[in-house]
Amino acid sequence: MRRSFYHYLMTLRAPKKTAESQFANDAARDIQFPKQSEDYHELSTYLEMNADYLTNMHIFDELWEKYVENNK
């Protein structure tokens, strides 16, 4: 069963302050995050236009690659 990127991202939430965990924690608080999406372009556009908490899109790109590998 495929899961959304948001669902994958929520597995990375942690009190430890890494770039990945901070992104996951911030996304969890973002009520408009596209929670059902499995589409890279939809998510990247949303993050670029609406998410001021993600300071570097490179973090998203790295996590997207891990998500794709994990969802095969």
URQUIMO-V233989 format. One record per pair of residues at least 6 apart in sequence whose ideal C-beta (glycine too) atoms are under 8 Angstrom apart, sorted by the first residue. I is the first residue (numbers start at 1). J is the second residue. If there is no record, write none. Layout:
i: (I:I)
j: (J:J)
This chain:
i: (2:2:3:4:4:4:4:5:5:5:5:5:5:6:6:6:6:6:6:7:8:8:8:8:8:9:9:9:9:9:10:10:10:11:12:12:12:12:12:13:13:13:13:14:14:14:15:19:19:20:20:20:23:23:23:23:23:26:26:26:27:27:27:30:30:32:32:33:33:34:34:34:37:37:38:40:43:43:44:44:47:47:47:48:54)
j: (38:71:71:35:36:37:38:37:38:43:63:64:67:27:33:34:35:36:37:35:63:66:67:70:71:23:24:27:63:67:24:27:28:24:20:21:23:24:63:21:24:25:28:21:24:25:21:56:59:59:62:63:53:54:59:60:63:51:53:54:33:51:53:51:53:46:50:46:51:42:43:46:43:46:71:64:60:64:57:60:54:57:60:57:60)
